[in-house]
């Protein structure tokens, strides 16, 4: 009995343990099931939150894109409006006369305007003009076929006086000072005497010749001294110094023409002194016949700006330099054609000067803003293949052959040097330090050979005097005077008389007696 009880108790204990084990397992299963349910719920909630965030993010992106697109549309509209209102840069072109119209009258200020003569019924017809060109005829008003119509400030009896003056020009004679040292001594004496106005025998005379800044000057080669000056607004003024005229009467011997409407960049005479050519930024080349006293048109174009003229020693070739690096070969008489005979491409940038050899009609030298001076033979001009070339530090404003035919060339450069280059020996160059920084409102300096001496160079100075330089680069003299109150930027030297004329930025000409 005892053993049976023990067995029954053991079985009961085992059953209880098994029940407990089962209960524990069931509880564990229930706990696991509850935990999994919570996790799923949390995951669902998280997924829902992520979906909301993603939707909000996408909405924000779409909204921002709409704002940006609207801004871009506005910018494009503004850009289109600017393109419509903004004008493309154009070269200078002459305005063609439009057909007369009858617009409605408007109330406008009459300040700075000129009343036109010949208005009908007492009406005051007003025409606008630039301040620089008031009371001066424009090119449209000038008929080049009539001498009187070429004149801006010369009328009636004055025109007759001018005709008589230019007809009596005197014999053309060229003088050469073979002894350079004697001529330099004379210039030095002139420089010393000019410093003392009391002892000076020939003080420079100052005369108003044109209205505005002088760009070019030239002496007539005749024995009767006549100097021409071209200004900023197309005027060409003549000062008749005369062989026996007193300086006090020079102001009465000024005659002003208006053959151009923009700066007159070059004036050039033929050897006989019968004609003078002029060129301008207005794209025209004109010729003054002294026997007729009027200008005729040689060439005219709206697409170029002429910067300088050069004529061969035989008078058969006329070259006009342009701001595009080209040379126009023109008929000097203008009788064959108003078109260029040919166009020579000689530089990459503006050609600032062109000058022929004094004895060889085929050789000429050019200077350019592309920092080079080049020697050419007109019979075989090929781009980038000159006979010789000299590089400079900056743009070159001029290059001129020596008058004796030695082949020496004097150049003026914006790097503040004047160079004397022997074109026959390309490596032989003499450099002279000289302040050439003229700035915007002063015409560029151009060192010139004295036509009477191949050992004398004349150039203006920022110190308001004339610098005289020898061919070896040494300074000879510096000529100044109290009457010369402005920078003598533009100069001309007479070929036989000991005269130098200097032009400044106000239209005045100083005449120096060497």
ZAVEXLO-953364 format. One record per residue (C-alpha): y, z, x. Coordinates in steps of 0.5 Angstrom, whole numbers, padded with zeros to 4 digits, always signed. Layout:
REM ZAVEXLO-953364
YZX;...
REM end
This chain:
REM ZAVEXLO-953364
+0000+0000+0000;+0005+0002+0005;+0004-0005+0009;+0005-0009+0003;+0011-0005+0001;+0014-0007+0008;+0012-0014+0007;+0016-0014+0001;+0022-0011+0004;+0022-0016+0009;+0022-0021+0005;+0027-0019+0001;+0031-0018+0007;+0030-0025+0009;+0032-0027+0002;+0038-0024+0002;+0040-0026+0009;+0038-0033+0007;+0043-0032+0001;+0048-0030+0005;+0047-0036+0010;+0047-0041+0004;+0054-0037+0001;+0057-0038+0008;+0055-0045+0008;+0058-0046+0002;+0064-0043+0003;+0065-0047+0010;+0064-0053+0006;+0069-0051+0001;+0074-0049+0006;+0073-0056+0010;+0074-0060+0003;+0081-0056+0002;+0083-0057+0009;+0082-0065+0008;+0085-0065+0002;+0092-0062+0005;+0091-0067+0010;+0091-0073+0006;+0097-0070+0002;+0101-0069+0008;+0099-0076+0010;+0101-0079+0004;+0107-0075+0004;+0109-0077+0011;+0107-0085+0009;+0112-0085+0003;+0117-0082+0008;+0116-0087+0013;+0117-0092+0008;+0123-0090+0005;+0126-0089+0012;+0124-0096+0014;+0127-0099+0007;+0133-0096+0009;+0133-0098+0016;+0132-0105+0013;+0138-0105+0008;+0143-0102+0014;+0141-0108+0018;+0142-0113+0012;+0148-0110+0011;+0151-0110+0018;+0149-0118+0018;+0153-0119+0012;+0159-0116+0015;+0158-0119+0022;+0157-0126+0019;+0163-0125+0014;+0167-0123+0021;+0164-0130+0024;+0167-0134+0019;+0174-0131+0019;+0174-0132+0026;+0172-0139+0026;+0177-0140+0020;+0182-0138+0025;+0180-0142+0031;+0180-0148+0026;+0187-0146+0024;+0189-0145+0032;+0186-0152+0033;+0190-0155+0028;+0197-0152+0030;+0196-0153+0037;+0198-0159+0041;+0194-0162+0046;+0198-0163+0053;+0201-0170+0054;+0204-0174+0059;+0211-0176+0058;+0212-0181+0053;+0218-0185+0051;+0220-0184+0044;+0220-0190+0040;+0225-0191+0035;+0223-0190+0028;+0225-0193+0022;+0232-0190+0019;+0231-0186+0013;+0235-0182+0008;+0232-0175+0008;+0236-0169+0004;+0242-0166+0007;+0240-0159+0010;+0245-0154+0012;+0245-0153+0020;+0249-0150+0025;+0253-0155+0029;+0253-0151+0035;+0251-0155+0041;+0251-0161+0038;+0256-0167+0038;+0259-0171+0033;+0258-0178+0032;+0263-0183+0032;+0264-0188+0027;+0262-0184+0021;+0263-0186+0014;+0267-0184+0009;+0269-0178+0013;+0262-0175+0013;+0261-0171+0020;+0254-0174+0022;+0251-0169+0028;+0246-0171+0033;+0242-0166+0037;+0243-0167+0045;+0240-0163+0051;+0245-0159+0054;+0244-0162+0060;+0245-0169+0057;+0252-0168+0053;+0257-0174+0053;+0252-0178+0057;+0249-0184+0054;+0241-0184+0053;+0236-0190+0055;+0236-0192+0048;+0243-0193+0048;+0243-0197+0055;+0243-0205+0055;+0241-0207+0062;+0243-0214+0061;+0250-0212+0060;+0254-0209+0066;+0259-0204+0062;+0253-0201+0058;+0250-0199+0064;+0255-0194+0065;+0255-0187+0063;+0262-0184+0066;+0265-0191+0068;+0269-0195+0063;+0274-0200+0063;+0279-0201+0069;+0274-0196+0073;+0268-0201+0072;+0273-0206+0075;+0275-0202+0081;+0267-0200+0082;+0266-0208+0082;+0271-0209+0087;+0269-0203+0091;+0262-0205+0092;+0263-0213+0093;+0267-0211+0099;+0262-0207+0102;+0263-0209+0109;+0258-0212+0115;+0251-0209+0115;+0251-0207+0122;+0245-0202+0125;+0247-0198+0131;+0242-0195+0136;+0244-0189+0141;+0239-0191+0147;+0242-0184+0150;+0239-0179+0146;+0242-0173+0150;+0249-0176+0150;+0248-0176+0142;+0245-0169+0142;+0251-0167+0146;+0256-0170+0141;+0252-0166+0135;+0252-0160+0139;+0260-0160+0140;+0260-0162+0132;+0256-0155+0131;+0261-0151+0135;+0267-0154+0132;+0264-0153+0125;+0264-0146+0126;+0271-0145+0127;+0275-0148+0121;+0282-0148+0125;+0279-0153+0131;+0274-0157+0127;+0277-0164+0127;+0272-0167+0121;+0270-0161+0116;+0265-0163+0111;+0268-0165+0105;+0265-0163+0098;+0265-0168+0092;+0262-0167+0085;+0258-0174+0084;+0253-0172+0079;+0253-0167+0074;+0246-0164+0075;+0241-0162+0081;+0241-0168+0086;+0234-0171+0087;+0235-0177+0092;+0240-0180+0096;+0242-0186+0100;+0247-0189+0104;+0249-0197+0103;+0248-0200+0110;+0255-0203+0110;+0260-0201+0115;+0264-0199+0109;+0261-0192+0107;+0258-0192+0100;+0253-0186+0098;+0249-0186+0092;+0246-0180+0089;+0241-0179+0084;+0240-0173+0079;+0236-0169+0075;+0237-0173+0068;+0237-0180+0071;+0244-0181+0073;+0246-0185+0079;+0253-0183+0082;+0256-0187+0088;+0261-0184+0092;+0266-0189+0096;+0268-0186+0102;+0271-0192+0105;+0273-0193+0112;+0280-0191+0111;+0280-0187+0105;+0282-0180+0105;+0278-0174+0103;+0283-0172+0098;+0282-0178+0094;+0274-0178+0094;+0274-0175+0088;+0278-0181+0085;+0272-0186+0088;+0266-0183+0084;+0263-0188+0079;+0257-0185+0075;+0251-0190+0072;+0245-0187+0068;+0240-0192+0069;+0234-0187+0068;+0233-0181+0063;+0229-0176+0068;+0230-0174+0075;+0231-0180+0080;+0226-0179+0085;+0228-0185+0090;+0234-0189+0092;+0233-0195+0097;+0237-0201+0099;+0235-0207+0102;+0237-0209+0109;+0242-0214+0107;+0245-0208+0102;+0246-0213+0097;+0241-0209+0092;+0239-0202+0091;+0232-0200+0087;+0231-0193+0084;+0225-0190+0081;+0224-0184+0076;+0219-0179+0073;+0221-0183+0066;+0216-0189+0069;+0221-0194+0071;+0223-0198+0077;+0230-0201+0076;+0234-0205+0081;+0242-0205+0082;+0245-0212+0084;+0251-0210+0087;+0254-0217+0086;+0253-0216+0078;+0254-0208+0078;+0249-0207+0073;+0241-0205+0073;+0235-0209+0071;+0228-0207+0070;+0223-0208+0075;+0217-0204+0072;+0217-0199+0066;+0211-0195+0064;+0210-0189+0059;+0203-0187+0063;+0206-0186+0070;+0211-0182+0074;+0214-0185+0080;+0216-0180+0086;+0218-0185+0091;+0219-0192+0094;+0218-0196+0100;+0220-0203+0102;+0217-0207+0108;+0221-0209+0114;+0221-0216+0111;+0223-0214+0104;+0217-0218+0101;+0213-0212+0099;+0216-0206+0094;+0211-0200+0093;+0212-0195+0088;+0208-0188+0089;+0206-0184+0083;+0204-0177+0081;+0197-0179+0080;+0195-0181+0088;+0196-0189+0087;+0201-0194+0089;+0204-0199+0085;+0205-0206+0088;+0211-0209+0085;+0215-0215+0085;+0222-0213+0088;+0226-0218+0084;+0222-0217+0078;+0222-0225+0076;+0215-0226+0077;+0212-0220+0072;+0214-0214+0069;+0206-0211+0071;+0204-0209+0078;+0201-0214+0082;+0196-0209+0084;+0195-0201+0084;+0192-0198+0091;+0188-0192+0090;+0191-0188+0097;+0190-0180+0095;+0187-0175+0090;+0193-0172+0088;+0201-0174+0088;+0204-0178+0093;+0210-0175+0095;+0213-0180+0100;+0211-0188+0102;+0215-0191+0108;+0214-0197+0112;+0213-0198+0119;+0220-0201+0122;+0217-0207+0125;+0210-0208+0122;+0211-0210+0115;+0203-0209+0114;+0203-0202+0116;+0206-0196+0112;+0205-0188+0112;+0204-0184+0105;+0204-0176+0104;+0201-0173+0099;+0200-0166+0095;+0192-0166+0097;+0195-0164+0104;+0194-0170+0108;+0198-0176+0111;+0195-0182+0112;+0196-0189+0115;+0195-0195+0112;+0195-0203+0113;+0196-0206+0106;+0192-0212+0108;+0186-0208+0107;+0187-0202+0103;+0180-0198+0102;+0180-0191+0098;+0179-0186+0103;+0179-0191+0109;+0186-0191+0112;+0187-0193+0119;+0189-0186+0121;+0190-0179+0118;+0193-0172+0119;+0191-0166+0115;+0196-0160+0114;+0195-0153+0111;+0199-0154+0104;+0202-0160+0100;+0206-0165+0104;+0213-0167+0102;+0215-0173+0106;+0212-0177+0112;+0217-0182+0116;+0216-0187+0121;+0221-0187+0127;+0226-0192+0127;+0224-0195+0134;+0217-0197+0132;+0214-0192+0137;+0209-0190+0131;+0211-0183+0131;+0211-0180+0124;+0215-0174+0122;+0212-0170+0117;+0215-0164+0112;+0210-0159+0109;+0210-0153+0105;+0206-0149+0110;+0213-0148+0113;+0212-0153+0119;+0215-0160+0121;+0210-0164+0125;+0212-0170+0130;+0205-0174+0130;+0204-0180+0134;+0200-0184+0130;+0197-0188+0136;+0194-0182+0139;+0192-0178+0133;+0191-0172+0137;+0198-0171+0139;+0202-0167+0134;+0208-0163+0136;+0209-0157+0131;+0216-0154+0129;+0216-0148+0125;+0221-0149+0119;+0222-0145+0113;+0220-0150+0107;+0220-0145+0102;+0225-0148+0097;+0222-0145+0091;+0222-0148+0084;+0230-0150+0083;+0231-0153+0090;+0229-0160+0091;+0224-0160+0097;+0226-0161+0104;+0225-0168+0107;+0226-0168+0115;+0229-0175+0117;+0230-0179+0123;+0237-0181+0125;+0236-0189+0124;+0241-0189+0130;+0236-0185+0134;+0229-0184+0135;+0230-0177+0138;+0234-0174+0133;+0231-0171+0126;+0235-0168+0121;+0233-0163+0115;+0236-0158+0111;+0236-0151+0111;+0235-0145+0107;+0241-0142+0111;+0246-0147+0108;+0246-0151+0114;+0243-0157+0117;+0238-0157+0123;+0238-0162+0128;+0231-0162+0132;+0229-0167+0138;+0223-0171+0138;+0219-0166+0143;+0220-0161+0137;+0226-0157+0141;+0232-0155+0136;+0238-0158+0138;+0243-0155+0134;+0245-0152+0127;+0251-0155+0123;+0254-0151+0118;+0261-0150+0115;+0265-0145+0110;+0265-0151+0105;+0258-0152+0105;+0256-0146+0100;+0250-0149+0097;+0243-0151+0101;+0244-0158+0103;+0237-0160+0101;+0237-0167+0100;+0240-0171+0106;+0242-0179+0108;+0244-0181+0114;+0248-0188+0115;+0245-0193+0120;+0251-0195+0124;+0257-0190+0122;+0256-0182+0125;+0256-0180+0118;+0251-0175+0114;+0251-0174+0107;+0248-0167+0104;+0246-0166+0096;+0245-0160+0093;+0243-0157+0086;+0249-0157+0083;+0251-0165+0084;+0256-0164+0090;+0255-0168+0096;+0258-0166+0103;+0260-0171+0108;+0259-0169+0115;+0263-0173+0120;+0259-0173+0127;
REM end
